[in-house]
Amino acid sequence: MIQFMLLISVFGGVVPTLHHQGVSTILLVVGSIVFVIVMELTLSVIGRLFPVRCRSCGARARFRGLGWWPFIYRYDCRDCGQAMRFEVTGG
């Protein structure tokens, strides 16, 4: 949820402030797209570094990718081949 809160703060506060100060709309759109891509790549790197163990055999699982970003993280076990999915939910 931290990623989602960061996006809300950037697009809800920083972008409108820059737009009122006269920054070009095209520049803001391109910057926003680049920001989201960099954030997704950062989450992928963190997903690869964060150790996750398989639920069935206990071996280290390999990060497979993000699902419906940024709320689903997918992992595959190297030993038994089980696919795991971790879903971040509010509440």
The first five atom37 places (N, CA, C, CB, O) and aatype in JSON, in Angstrom:
{
  "aatype": [12, 9, 5, 13, 12, 10, 10, 9, 15, 19, 13, 7, 7, 19, 19, 14, 16, 10, 8, 8, 5, 7, 19, 15, 16, 9, 10, 10, 19, 19, 7, 15, 9, 19, 13, 19, 9, 19, 12, 6, 10, 16, 10, 15, 19, 9, 7, 1, 10, 13, 14, 19, 1, 4, 1, 15, 4, 7, 0, 1, 0, 1, 13, 1, 7, 10, 7, 17, 17, 14, 13, 9, 18, 1, 18, 3, 4, 1, 3, 4, 7, 5, 0, 12, 1, 13, 6, 19, 16, 7, 7],
  "atom_mask": [
    [1, 1, 1, 1, 1],
    [1, 1, 1, 1, 1],
    [1, 1, 1, 1, 1],
    [1, 1, 1, 1, 1],
    [1, 1, 1, 1, 1],
    [1, 1, 1, 1, 1],
    [1, 1, 1, 1, 1],
    [1, 1, 1, 1, 1],
    [1, 1, 1, 1, 1],
    [1, 1, 1, 1, 1],
    [1, 1, 1, 1, 1],
    [1, 1, 1, 0, 1],
    [1, 1, 1, 0, 1],
    [1, 1, 1, 1, 1],
    [1, 1, 1, 1, 1],
    [1, 1, 1, 1, 1],
    [1, 1, 1, 1, 1],
    [1, 1, 1, 1, 1],
    [1, 1, 1, 1, 1],
    [1, 1, 1, 1, 1],
    [1, 1, 1, 1, 1],
    [1, 1, 1, 0, 1],
    [1, 1, 1, 1, 1],
    [1, 1, 1, 1, 1],
    [1, 1, 1, 1, 1],
    [1, 1, 1, 1, 1],
    [1, 1, 1, 1, 1],
    [1, 1, 1, 1, 1],
    [1, 1, 1, 1, 1],
    [1, 1, 1, 1, 1],
    [1, 1, 1, 0, 1],
    [1, 1, 1, 1, 1],
    [1, 1, 1, 1, 1],
    [1, 1, 1, 1, 1],
    [1, 1, 1, 1, 1],
    [1, 1, 1, 1, 1],
    [1, 1, 1, 1, 1],
    [1, 1, 1, 1, 1],
    [1, 1, 1, 1, 1],
    [1, 1, 1, 1, 1],
    [1, 1, 1, 1, 1],
    [1, 1, 1, 1, 1],
    [1, 1, 1, 1, 1],
    [1, 1, 1, 1, 1],
    [1, 1, 1, 1, 1],
    [1, 1, 1, 1, 1],
    [1, 1, 1, 0, 1],
    [1, 1, 1, 1, 1],
    [1, 1, 1, 1, 1],
    [1, 1, 1, 1, 1],
    [1, 1, 1, 1, 1],
    [1, 1, 1, 1, 1],
    [1, 1, 1, 1, 1],
    [1, 1, 1, 1, 1],
    [1, 1, 1, 1, 1],
    [1, 1, 1, 1, 1],
    [1, 1, 1, 1, 1],
    [1, 1, 1, 0, 1],
    [1, 1, 1, 1, 1],
    [1, 1, 1, 1, 1],
    [1, 1, 1, 1, 1],
    [1, 1, 1, 1, 1],
    [1, 1, 1, 1, 1],
    [1, 1, 1, 1, 1],
    [1, 1, 1, 0, 1],
    [1, 1, 1, 1, 1],
    [1, 1, 1, 0, 1],
    [1, 1, 1, 1, 1],
    [1, 1, 1, 1, 1],
    [1, 1, 1, 1, 1],
    [1, 1, 1, 1, 1],
    [1, 1, 1, 1, 1],
    [1, 1, 1, 1, 1],
    [1, 1, 1, 1, 1],
    [1, 1, 1, 1, 1],
    [1, 1, 1, 1, 1],
    [1, 1, 1, 1, 1],
    [1, 1, 1, 1, 1],
    [1, 1, 1, 1, 1],
    [1, 1, 1, 1, 1],
    [1, 1, 1, 0, 1],
    [1, 1, 1, 1, 1],
    [1, 1, 1, 1, 1],
    [1, 1, 1, 1, 1],
    [1, 1, 1, 1, 1],
    [1, 1, 1, 1, 1],
    [1, 1, 1, 1, 1],
    [1, 1, 1, 1, 1],
    [1, 1, 1, 1, 1],
    [1, 1, 1, 0, 1],
    [1, 1, 1, 0, 1]
  ],
  "atom_positions": [
    [[0.81, -1.19, 0.0], [0.0, 0.0, 0.0], [0.85, 1.26, 0.0], [-0.92, 0.0, 1.18], [0.38, 2.33, -0.39]],
    [[2.1, 1.14, 0.43], [2.97, 2.32, 0.45], [3.16, 2.85, -0.97], [4.34, 1.98, 1.09], [3.21, 4.06, -1.18]],
    [[3.28, 1.94, -1.95], [3.45, 2.37, -3.34], [2.24, 3.17, -3.8], [3.67, 1.15, -4.25], [2.39, 4.19, -4.47]],
    [[1.06, 2.7, -3.44], [-0.16, 3.36, -3.86], [-0.27, 4.74, -3.22], [-1.39, 2.51, -3.5], [-0.68, 5.7, -3.87]],
    [[0.09, 4.84, -1.94], [0.07, 6.13, -1.25], [1.09, 7.1, -1.85], [0.35, 5.94, 0.24], [0.82, 8.3, -1.93]],
    [[2.25, 6.58, -2.26], [3.26, 7.42, -2.92], [2.73, 7.97, -4.24], [4.55, 6.62, -3.15], [2.92, 9.14, -4.54]],
    [[2.07, 7.11, -5.02], [1.49, 7.58, -6.28], [0.43, 8.65, -6.06], [0.89, 6.41, -7.05], [0.37, 9.64, -6.79]],
    [[-0.42, 8.45, -5.05], [-1.45, 9.44, -4.76], [-0.84, 10.76, -4.35], [-2.4, 8.93, -3.67], [-1.3, 11.82, -4.78]],
    [[0.2, 10.72, -3.52], [0.81, 11.96, -3.07], [1.51, 12.68, -4.22], [1.81, 11.69, -1.95], [1.44, 13.91, -4.31]],
    [[2.19, 11.94, -5.1], [2.88, 12.58, -6.22], [1.89, 13.17, -7.21], [3.81, 11.58, -6.93], [2.0, 14.33, -7.6]],
    [[0.91, 12.36, -7.62], [-0.02, 12.83, -8.64], [-1.1, 13.76, -8.06], [-0.68, 11.66, -9.32], [-1.72, 14.51, -8.8]],
    [[-1.31, 13.7, -6.76], [-2.3, 14.58, -6.16], [-1.73, 15.9, -5.65], [0.0, 0.0, 0.0], [-2.47, 16.87, -5.52]],
    [[-0.43, 15.93, -5.38], [0.17, 17.14, -4.82], [1.23, 17.77, -5.68], [0.0, 0.0, 0.0], [1.18, 18.96, -5.98]],
    [[2.2, 16.98, -6.09], [3.35, 17.52, -6.81], [2.98, 17.94, -8.23], [4.47, 16.49, -6.86], [3.32, 19.04, -8.66]],
    [[2.3, 17.07, -8.96], [1.97, 17.37, -10.36], [1.07, 18.61, -10.49], [1.28, 16.15, -11.01], [1.37, 19.48, -11.3]],
    [[-0.02, 18.72, -9.72], [-0.83, 19.94, -9.83], [-0.07, 21.21, -9.44], [-2.07, 19.81, -8.96], [-0.28, 22.26, -10.05]],
    [[0.79, 21.12, -8.45], [1.59, 22.29, -8.05], [2.52, 22.72, -9.17], [2.41, 21.97, -6.79], [2.62, 23.91, -9.47]],
    [[3.19, 21.77, -9.79], [4.08, 22.11, -10.91], [3.29, 22.66, -12.09], [4.88, 20.87, -11.35], [3.76, 23.57, -12.78]],
    [[2.09, 22.12, -12.32], [1.28, 22.6, -13.43], [0.86, 24.05, -13.2], [0.04, 21.7, -13.61], [0.85, 24.85, -14.14]],
    [[0.51, 24.4, -11.98], [0.13, 25.79, -11.67], [1.32, 26.73, -11.76], [-0.48, 25.87, -10.27], [1.14, 27.93, -11.97]],
    [[2.53, 26.21, -11.61], [3.73, 27.04, -11.7], [4.19, 27.21, -13.14], [4.86, 26.44, -10.88], [5.18, 27.9, -13.39]],
    [[3.5, 26.61, -14.1], [3.8, 26.83, -15.51], [4.6, 25.74, -16.2], [0.0, 0.0, 0.0], [5.05, 25.95, -17.33]],
    [[4.78, 24.59, -15.57], [5.49, 23.48, -16.21], [4.58, 22.9, -17.29], [5.91, 22.39, -15.18], [3.38, 22.75, -17.07]],
    [[5.15, 22.58, -18.43], [4.4, 22.07, -19.58], [3.65, 20.78, -19.23], [5.34, 21.83, -20.75], [4.16, 19.93, -18.52]],
    [[2.42, 20.66, -19.75], [1.6, 19.47, -19.53], [2.27, 18.23, -20.13], [0.2, 19.66, -20.12], [2.25, 17.16, -19.53]],
    [[2.85, 18.38, -21.3], [3.53, 17.25, -21.96], [4.7, 16.77, -21.12], [4.02, 17.65, -23.38], [4.91, 15.57, -20.97]],
    [[5.45, 17.71, -20.56], [6.58, 17.36, -19.7], [6.09, 16.63, -18.44], [7.37, 18.63, -19.31], [6.73, 15.68, -17.99]],
    [[4.98, 17.06, -17.89], [4.43, 16.4, -16.71], [3.93, 14.99, -17.02], [3.3, 17.23, -16.12], [4.1, 14.08, -16.22]],
    [[3.3, 14.81, -18.18], [2.81, 13.48, -18.57], [3.98, 12.53, -18.79], [1.95, 13.58, -19.86], [3.95, 11.39, -18.31]],
    [[5.01, 12.98, -19.5], [6.18, 12.14, -19.74], [6.88, 11.82, -18.42], [7.17, 12.84, -20.71], [7.29, 10.68, -18.19]],
    [[7.01, 12.82, -17.55], [7.62, 12.59, -16.24], [6.82, 11.62, -15.39], [0.0, 0.0, 0.0], [7.41, 10.81, -14.66]],
    [[5.5, 11.69, -15.47], [4.65, 10.77, -14.71], [4.8, 9.34, -15.2], [3.18, 11.21, -14.8], [4.86, 8.41, -14.39]],
    [[4.86, 9.16, -16.51], [5.03, 7.82, -17.08], [6.38, 7.24, -16.67], [4.92, 7.86, -18.62], [6.47, 6.08, -16.28]],
    [[7.41, 8.07, -16.75], [8.76, 7.62, -16.34], [8.76, 7.27, -14.85], [9.82, 8.71, -16.65], [9.38, 6.27, -14.46]],
    [[8.09, 8.07, -14.03], [8.03, 7.81, -12.58], [7.38, 6.46, -12.3], [7.25, 8.93, -11.88], [7.89, 5.7, -11.47]],
    [[6.28, 6.14, -12.96], [5.58, 4.87, -12.74], [6.46, 3.7, -13.2], [4.23, 4.84, -13.48], [6.51, 2.68, -12.53]],
    [[7.14, 3.84, -14.32], [8.01, 2.76, -14.82], [9.17, 2.52, -13.87], [8.54, 3.11, -16.23], [9.49, 1.37, -13.56]],
    [[9.79, 3.59, -13.39], [10.91, 3.44, -12.45], [10.43, 2.81, -11.15], [11.56, 4.81, -12.18], [11.13, 1.99, -10.56]],
    [[9.25, 3.2, -10.69], [8.71, 2.62, -9.47], [8.43, 1.13, -9.64], [7.43, 3.35, -9.07], [8.7, 0.34, -8.72]],
    [[7.9, 0.73, -10.79], [7.64, -0.69, -11.04], [8.95, -1.48, -11.12], [6.83, -0.86, -12.32], [9.03, -2.59, -10.6]],
    [[9.95, -0.93, -11.77], [11.25, -1.61, -11.85], [11.88, -1.73, -10.47], [12.19, -0.86, -12.8], [12.49, -2.75, -10.16]],
    [[11.74, -0.7, -9.64], [12.27, -0.76, -8.28], [11.58, -1.85, -7.48], [12.11, 0.59, -7.58], [12.23, -2.58, -6.74]],
    [[10.25, -1.96, -7.62], [9.52, -3.03, -6.93], [9.98, -4.41, -7.4], [8.02, -2.87, -7.14], [10.04, -5.34, -6.6]],
    [[10.28, -4.55, -8.69], [10.76, -5.83, -9.22], [12.12, -6.19, -8.63], [10.84, -5.78, -10.75], [12.36, -7.35, -8.28]],
    [[13.01, -5.21, -8.52], [14.33, -5.46, -7.94], [14.18, -5.85, -6.47], [15.24, -4.21, -8.08], [14.84, -6.77, -6.0]],
    [[13.32, -5.14, -5.74], [13.1, -5.46, -4.33], [12.48, -6.86, -4.21], [12.18, -4.41, -3.67], [12.83, -7.61, -3.3]],
    [[11.58, -7.21, -5.12], [10.98, -8.55, -5.11], [12.01, -9.64, -5.32], [0.0, 0.0, 0.0], [11.87, -10.73, -4.76]],
    [[13.03, -9.38, -6.12], [14.09, -10.36, -6.34], [15.01, -10.48, -5.13], [14.9, -9.99, -7.58], [15.54, -11.56, -4.86]],
    [[15.21, -9.39, -4.41], [16.12, -9.4, -3.28], [15.48, -9.91, -1.99], [16.66, -8.01, -3.05], [16.16, -10.46, -1.13]],
    [[14.17, -9.73, -1.85], [13.46, -10.11, -0.63], [13.31, -11.62, -0.58], [12.07, -9.42, -0.57], [12.69, -12.2, -1.47]],
    [[13.85, -12.28, 0.45], [13.78, -13.75, 0.5], [12.38, -14.26, 0.83], [14.77, -14.28, 1.53], [11.78, -13.87, 1.84]],
    [[11.87, -15.12, -0.03], [10.56, -15.73, 0.18], [10.73, -17.25, 0.12], [9.52, -15.23, -0.9], [11.38, -17.77, -0.79]],
    [[10.15, -17.94, 1.09], [10.25, -19.4, 1.15], [8.97, -20.04, 0.62], [10.52, -19.87, 2.6], [7.88, -19.5, 0.77]],
    [[9.14, -21.18, -0.01], [8.01, -21.94, -0.55], [7.13, -22.44, 0.6], [8.5, -23.13, -1.41], [7.63, -22.82, 1.66]],
    [[5.83, -22.44, 0.38], [4.9, -22.88, 1.42], [4.93, -24.4, 1.63], [3.48, -22.45, 1.07], [4.66, -24.88, 2.73]],
    [[5.27, -25.15, 0.58], [5.21, -26.61, 0.72], [6.55, -27.23, 1.09], [4.72, -27.22, -0.56], [6.6, -28.1, 1.96]],
    [[7.66, -26.81, 0.45], [8.94, -27.47, 0.71], [9.93, -26.61, 1.49], [9.56, -27.89, -0.59], [10.91, -27.13, 2.0]],
    [[9.7, -25.32, 1.59], [10.57, -24.44, 2.37], [11.79, -23.93, 1.63], [0.0, 0.0, 0.0], [12.61, -23.22, 2.22]],
    [[11.93, -24.27, 0.36], [13.08, -23.78, -0.43], [12.85, -22.31, -0.81], [13.28, -24.66, -1.71], [11.74, -21.8, -0.76]],
    [[13.93, -21.66, -1.19], [13.81, -20.26, -1.58], [13.07, -20.16, -2.92], [15.21, -19.6, -1.68], [13.38, -20.87, -3.87]],
    [[12.1, -19.26, -2.98], [11.29, -19.08, -4.18], [11.88, -17.94, -5.03], [9.81, -18.77, -3.81], [12.53, -17.04, -4.51]],
    [[11.64, -18.02, -6.32], [12.13, -17.04, -7.29], [11.01, -16.08, -7.66], [12.69, -17.74, -8.55], [9.89, -16.5, -7.93]],
    [[11.33, -14.79, -7.67], [10.35, -13.77, -8.03], [10.01, -13.9, -9.5], [10.87, -12.35, -7.7], [10.9, -13.87, -10.35]],
    [[8.72, -14.04, -9.83], [8.28, -14.2, -11.2], [7.75, -12.91, -11.8], [7.22, -15.26, -11.28], [7.82, -12.72, -13.01]],
    [[7.23, -12.03, -10.99], [6.76, -10.77, -11.52], [5.59, -10.22, -10.73], [0.0, 0.0, 0.0], [5.11, -10.83, -9.77]],
    [[5.16, -9.07, -11.15], [4.04, -8.4, -10.52], [2.76, -8.76, -11.26], [4.25, -6.87, -10.5], [2.75, -8.86, -12.48]],
    [[1.7, -8.95, -10.5], [0.39, -9.2, -11.1], [-0.3, -7.89, -11.36], [0.0, 0.0, 0.0], [0.27, -7.0, -12.0]],
    [[-1.49, -7.74, -10.88], [-2.2, -6.47, -11.04], [-1.52, -5.47, -10.15], [-3.72, -6.6, -10.69], [-1.79, -5.4, -8.95]],
    [[-0.65, -4.69, -10.74], [0.29, -3.84, -10.01], [-0.43, -2.83, -9.17], [1.22, -3.14, -10.95], [-1.44, -2.31, -9.65]],
    [[-0.03, -2.5, -7.99], [1.09, -3.04, -7.2], [0.62, -4.0, -6.12], [1.87, -1.92, -6.57], [1.25, -4.08, -5.06]],
    [[-0.45, -4.73, -6.33], [-1.07, -5.48, -5.25], [-0.82, -6.98, -5.27], [-2.51, -5.24, -5.27], [-1.14, -7.65, -4.28]],
    [[-0.29, -7.55, -6.33], [-0.07, -8.99, -6.41], [1.39, -9.26, -6.79], [-1.04, -9.65, -7.43], [1.9, -8.72, -7.77]],
    [[2.05, -10.1, -5.99], [3.43, -10.49, -6.24], [3.46, -11.99, -6.47], [4.37, -10.07, -5.06], [2.91, -12.75, -5.67]],
    [[4.09, -12.44, -7.56], [4.1, -13.86, -7.91], [5.51, -14.43, -7.76], [3.59, -14.05, -9.36], [6.5, -13.8, -8.12]],
    [[5.57, -15.65, -7.21], [6.83, -16.35, -7.0], [6.71, -17.78, -7.47], [7.25, -16.3, -5.5], [5.61, -18.35, -7.45]],
    [[7.83, -18.38, -7.91], [7.9, -19.8, -8.28], [8.96, -20.47, -7.42], [8.21, -19.97, -9.79], [10.03, -19.9, -7.2]],
    [[8.67, -21.68, -6.94], [9.64, -22.44, -6.16], [10.63, -23.11, -7.12], [8.92, -23.5, -5.25], [10.24, -23.69, -8.13]],
    [[11.89, -23.03, -6.78], [12.93, -23.65, -7.62], [12.95, -25.17, -7.49], [14.3, -23.08, -7.27], [13.26, -25.87, -8.45]],
    [[12.62, -25.67, -6.31], [12.73, -27.12, -6.07], [11.48, -27.89, -6.49], [13.01, -27.37, -4.61], [11.57, -28.84, -7.26]],
    [[10.31, -27.49, -5.98], [9.1, -28.28, -6.25], [8.26, -27.7, -7.39], [8.26, -28.37, -5.0], [7.34, -28.36, -7.86]],
    [[8.54, -26.48, -7.84], [7.83, -25.89, -8.97], [6.49, -25.27, -8.63], [0.0, 0.0, 0.0], [5.74, -24.89, -9.53]],
    [[6.17, -25.16, -7.35], [4.88, -24.58, -6.96], [4.86, -23.07, -7.25], [4.6, -24.84, -5.47], [5.83, -22.37, -6.96]],
    [[3.77, -22.6, -7.82], [3.59, -21.17, -8.08], [2.85, -20.57, -6.88], [2.8, -20.91, -9.42], [1.81, -21.07, -6.47]],
    [[3.41, -19.49, -6.35], [2.78, -18.81, -5.21], [2.4, -17.41, -5.61], [3.72, -18.79, -3.99], [3.04, -16.78, -6.46]],
    [[1.36, -16.93, -4.98], [0.87, -15.59, -5.26], [0.54, -14.92, -3.93], [-0.38, -15.62, -6.2], [-0.25, -15.43, -3.14]],
    [[1.16, -13.76, -3.7], [0.9, -12.99, -2.49], [0.12, -11.76, -2.88], [2.21, -12.61, -1.76], [0.55, -10.97, -3.73]],
    [[-1.03, -11.6, -2.26], [-1.89, -10.47, -2.58], [-1.97, -9.53, -1.39], [-3.3, -10.95, -2.99], [-2.25, -9.95, -0.27]],
    [[-1.72, -8.25, -1.65], [-1.78, -7.24, -0.61], [-3.21, -6.7, -0.57], [-0.74, -6.08, -0.85], [-3.72, -6.19, -1.57]],
    [[-3.85, -6.83, 0.58], [-5.22, -6.33, 0.72], [-5.27, -5.35, 1.87], [-6.21, -7.49, 0.96], [-4.49, -5.42, 2.81]],
    [[-6.19, -4.44, 1.78], [-6.36, -3.45, 2.85], [-7.2, -4.03, 3.97], [0.0, 0.0, 0.0], [-7.96, -4.97, 3.77]],
    [[-7.05, -3.44, 5.14], [-7.92, -3.89, 6.22], [-7.24, -4.24, 7.47], [0.0, 0.0, 0.0], [-7.9, -4.62, 8.44]]
  ]
}
